[in-house]
Amino acid sequence: MPDRARPQPVLLAWSGGKDCLMALARLRADPRWHPVALLTTVTRDFGRVSMHGIRRDVLHAQAAALGMPLLECTLDWPSSNAAYAAAMAASLDAARARWPGLRHCAFGDLFLADVRTWREAQLAQVGWTGVFPLWGSDTHALARAFIAAGHRARLTCVDTTQLDAGFSGRAYDNALLAALPASVDPCGEHGEFHTLSFAGPLFAAPLALRRGESVLRDERFHYTDFTLA
C-alpha cells in the first residue's frame, strides 16, 4: 500500500454508474490516493459502455463535470476474455506513459470475490495492483449513503431474469430501494441492474439528460437510453 505521507496516483475503472462514482469519492477522501484519470471500456461498434449502455458522449460529459481526464479502452462486441485483457493491458501502458509511476487501478467492486481475484490476476500480469475502496461495504448502507449524500443516478439496464423491466429508466432513489424485491441487491452487485450517475456533490454541474427509447436485447436485458439534452 502507498505511503500515507505521499499520495499515490491511481487510475479508476469507470463504467459511468453509481459504484464507480462512490469509489471516486472514497479515493478523493483518502490521503493515500490521488485519482488522476478515469478508464472506461467502450464497444467499437456501438460507442457505448457494454453492459450499462451509456453513450460515449455522456461518458465524456461525466468526466468533464467531474474534472477528470477520460481514457478509452475500445473493444469489439462480443469480446473474449483474452481480447479484453490485451486491450486493457495496452490502455494501462498508455496511462503509465502519461503518468509515470502509475501502477494502481481502482474498481468499484463490492463483494464478488471471483471478480476481484480475476481483476487482480489480470493486473499482476502487467505489473499493476488493484485497489478496491468499496470492498466489503454493506450494500444496504452504501445505497442509502449514496442517496443521502445527494448523488443522483438512473437505471439504464435491467436484467429481466432478476428484476422487472419496469425498473429500467427509473431514478435511483429511496422509492426505488423500497420497491426492490428482497432477492435483489440494493447496489445491483449481482448484475440485477446498472446505472448512470449524472449529478451530485462530485459534479461541477448536473448533466442535462433526455430519456430516450427503451428496448429489450438478447431477450433478457432491458435498456433505457439517455442522451445529452
C-alpha positions in Angstrom: 0.0 0.0 0.0 1.2 3.6 -0.6 3.0 5.8 1.9 0.4 7.9 3.7 2.7 10.9 3.6 2.8 10.8 -0.2 -0.4 10.2 -2.1 0.0 7.8 -4.9 -1.6 8.2 -8.4 -4.4 5.8 -9.1 -6.5 5.1 -12.2 -10.2 4.4 -11.7 -12.1 1.9 -13.9 -15.2 3.9 -14.9 -18.5 2.5 -16.1 -20.5 5.7 -15.6 -22.6 4.2 -12.8 -23.0 4.8 -9.1 -20.5 2.3 -7.7 -17.5 3.8 -9.6 -18.7 7.3 -8.6 -18.7 6.2 -4.9 -15.3 4.7 -5.4 -14.1 8.0 -6.7 -15.5 9.8 -3.7 -13.7 7.3 -1.4 -10.4 7.8 -3.2 -10.6 11.5 -3.1 -11.3 11.4 0.6 -8.3 9.1 1.3 -5.0 10.8 1.7 -3.1 7.8 0.4 -4.5 8.2 -3.1 -4.6 10.8 -5.9 -7.0 9.8 -8.7 -5.6 11.0 -11.9 -7.9 9.7 -14.6 -10.9 7.5 -15.5 -10.5 4.4 -17.7 -13.6 3.2 -19.4 -14.2 0.3 -21.9 -16.3 1.2 -24.9 -17.7 -1.1 -27.6 -16.3 -0.2 -31.0 -19.5 -0.8 -33.0 -21.9 0.8 -30.6 -19.8 3.5 -28.9 -21.3 2.6 -25.5 -20.2 1.0 -22.3 -21.1 -2.6 -22.9 -23.4 -3.6 -20.1 -24.5 -0.1 -18.9 -25.3 1.0 -22.4 -24.1 4.6 -21.7 -23.3 6.6 -24.7 -19.7 7.8 -25.4 -20.6 11.5 -25.4 -22.4 11.1 -22.0 -19.2 9.4 -20.6 -17.1 12.4 -21.7 -19.6 14.8 -20.3 -19.4 13.0 -16.9 -15.6 13.2 -16.9 -15.7 16.9 -17.7 -18.2 17.6 -14.9 -16.0 15.6 -12.5 -12.8 17.4 -13.6 -11.1 14.1 -14.7 -9.4 13.0 -17.9 -11.1 10.0 -19.5 -9.1 7.3 -21.2 -10.9 4.8 -23.5 -10.3 1.1 -23.9 -12.1 0.1 -27.1 -13.4 -3.4 -27.5 -15.3 -5.4 -30.1 -18.7 -6.8 -29.1 -18.8 -9.6 -28.1 -15.3 -9.7 -26.8 -13.4 -12.7 -25.4 -11.5 -12.5 -22.0 -8.2 -12.7 -23.9 -9.2 -9.7 -26.1 -10.3 -7.8 -23.1 -7.1 -8.5 -21.3 -5.0 -7.4 -24.3 -6.9 -4.2 -24.8 -6.8 -3.4 -21.1 -3.0 -4.0 -21.0 -2.5 -1.6 -23.9 -4.6 1.0 -22.1 -2.7 0.6 -18.9 0.6 1.0 -20.8 -0.7 4.2 -22.3 -1.8 5.5 -18.9 1.5 4.8 -17.4 3.3 6.6 -20.2 1.2 9.7 -19.5 1.5 9.4 -15.7 4.9 7.9 -14.9 4.9 5.9 -11.7 1.2 5.0 -12.1 0.8 1.3 -11.1 -2.6 1.1 -9.3 -6.0 0.8 -10.8 -9.2 1.1 -8.7 -12.5 -0.6 -9.1 -16.0 -0.2 -7.6 -16.5 -3.9 -6.8 -18.2 -4.6 -3.6 -18.2 -8.3 -2.6 -17.8 -10.7 -5.6 -14.6 -12.4 -4.7 -14.2 -14.2 -8.0 -14.4 -10.9 -9.9 -11.8 -9.3 -7.7 -9.5 -12.3 -8.0 -9.8 -12.2 -11.8 -9.0 -8.5 -11.9 -6.0 -8.8 -9.6 -4.6 -11.6 -11.7 -5.0 -9.7 -14.9 -3.4 -6.6 -13.4 -0.5 -8.6 -11.9 0.4 -9.9 -15.3 1.3 -6.4 -16.4 2.8 -5.2 -13.2 -0.2 -3.3 -11.7 -2.1 -3.6 -8.4 -5.8 -3.4 -7.9 -7.4 -1.1 -5.3 -11.0 -1.7 -4.1 -12.1 1.2 -2.0 -15.7 0.0 -1.5 -14.8 -3.6 -0.8 -16.8 -5.3 1.9 -19.2 -2.4 2.3 -22.7 -3.2 3.4 -24.7 -2.6 0.2 -27.9 -1.5 2.0 -26.0 1.1 3.9 -24.0 2.1 0.9 -27.1 2.6 -1.2 -28.7 4.8 1.4 -25.5 6.8 1.9 -25.3 7.4 -1.9 -28.7 8.9 -1.9 -28.3 10.8 1.3 -25.1 12.5 0.0 -27.0 14.0 -2.9 -25.7 11.7 -5.6 -28.2 11.2 -8.4 -28.4 8.3 -10.9 -30.9 6.5 -13.1 -31.2 2.8 -14.1 -30.0 2.2 -17.6 -30.2 -1.6 -17.8 -32.2 -4.2 -16.0 -31.6 -8.0 -16.2 -35.2 -9.1 -16.6 -34.4 -12.6 -15.2 -33.8 -10.9 -11.9 -35.8 -7.7 -11.9 -38.9 -6.4 -13.7 -38.3 -4.4 -16.8 -40.4 -1.5 -15.4 -37.4 -0.5 -13.2 -35.4 0.4 -16.3 -35.1 4.2 -16.6 -36.2 4.9 -13.0 -34.4 7.2 -10.6 -32.1 5.5 -8.1 -33.7 6.9 -5.0 -35.3 5.8 -1.8 -38.6 5.0 -3.5 -36.7 2.6 -5.8 -34.9 1.0 -2.9 -38.2 0.4 -1.1 -39.7 -1.2 -4.2 -36.8 -3.6 -4.9 -37.7 -7.3 -4.3 -35.8 -8.8 -1.3 -33.8 -11.0 -3.7 -32.3 -8.0 -5.5 -29.1 -6.5 -4.0 -29.7 -2.7 -3.5 -26.5 -1.9 -5.3 -27.2 -4.4 -8.1 -23.9 -6.2 -7.4 -25.2 -9.5 -8.9 -25.9 -7.7 -12.2 -29.6 -7.1 -11.5 -29.3 -3.5 -12.8 -26.8 -0.9 -14.0 -26.9 2.8 -13.5 -25.9 6.2 -14.9 -24.7 8.9 -12.5 -25.4 12.4 -13.6 -25.4 14.8 -10.6 -24.3 15.3 -7.1 -21.5 16.7 -4.9 -18.7 15.5 -7.2 -20.2 17.1 -10.3 -19.4 20.7 -11.2 -22.9 20.8 -12.6 -25.6 18.2 -13.3 -25.7 16.6 -16.7 -28.8 17.7 -18.7 -30.1 14.3 -19.9 -33.0 13.4 -22.1 -34.7 10.0 -21.7 -34.8 8.0 -24.9 -36.3 4.7 -26.0 -36.4 1.5 -24.0 -35.5 -1.8 -25.7 -35.2 -5.4 -24.8 -31.9 -7.0 -26.1 -30.9 -10.7 -26.1 -34.4 -11.5 -24.8 -33.1 -10.6 -21.4 -31.6 -7.1 -20.9 -34.0 -4.1 -20.8 -32.1 -0.9 -21.7 -33.2 2.7 -21.4 -31.3 5.2 -23.4 -30.2 8.6 -22.1 -28.8 11.3 -24.4 -27.4 14.8 -23.6 -30.2 17.3 -23.9 
